[in-house]
Amino acid sequence: MTGLSEKSPQKERNPEKIKRSLDEVVHLLNQESDSSQSWGETMSENRVAWEDLKKRIQERQRALKALVREKKAGTISTEEFEKRYKIIQDELTELEFKVYNLRLGTSIKA
């Protein structure tokens, strides 16, 4: 649906297209006036999926912290750090989009 869904490393990133895609997501996030109640209802209805997403996000955040510690300790090269950092960040972004989709009942791709 958005320009963010293509993951080709050679793909040219068009800032205007990315901004439009992000604007679409923000618009979807702002659609409901009673969002707190709706959020709670959505999480109650999808408890297992929500708990799984929270667990996976926490795991990736811990992996990111461990990677930073490795870099600070000098046990990995800058190139290795950058490579692994990008992978973890991409995974976190994908998980965050899954949270948004769960919340909104949509299928927006990262």
Secondary structure, 3 states (H helix, E strand, C coil): CCHHHCCCCCCCCCHHHHHHHHHHHHHHHCCCCCHHHHHHHHHHHCHHHHHHHHHHHHHHHHHHHHHHHHHHHCCCCHHHHHHHHHHHHHHHHHHHHHHHHHHHCCCCCC
